[in-house]
Amino acid sequence: MSTLTKRATIYLDPVLHKALRLQSIETSRSVSELVNDAIRDELAEDARDLALFDERANEPTVDFEDFVKGLKRDGTI
């Protein structure tokens, strides 16, 4: 863990807190490590999603009504 850590107070659902404590014991890792890793993973997933949105920014859009009409025309609905 970095020496430049910040302290924060968070409020957890009691069941989640118990699960976190049990996982901490099972993995020999601190609750702080587990929470930091979970937050890091979530932020990384958000960054990947944003990158995918950027990649698709120039793709043509399809109007919903036209899409539904196409489904009817194709016999899908």
C-alpha positions, 0 to 999 in steps of 0.5 A: 500500500502506498504511503500517500494513502487517504483515509475515508469513511464509507458506510457498508451494508452489514452483509457486504461488510461481513463478506468483505471481512471474511474475504479479507481473512481468506485471502490474507489481505486487508479490507482496504486492499480489497476495497481499493482493488474493487474500486480500481477494477470498476474505474478501469471498466468505466475507462474501457467503456468510454474508450469503446464509445469513443471508437464508435462515435462516428458510426451511423445511428439508426432511428428507432422507428426505422429499425422497428419498420425494418424488423417488421419488413424482415418478418422478425416481428 
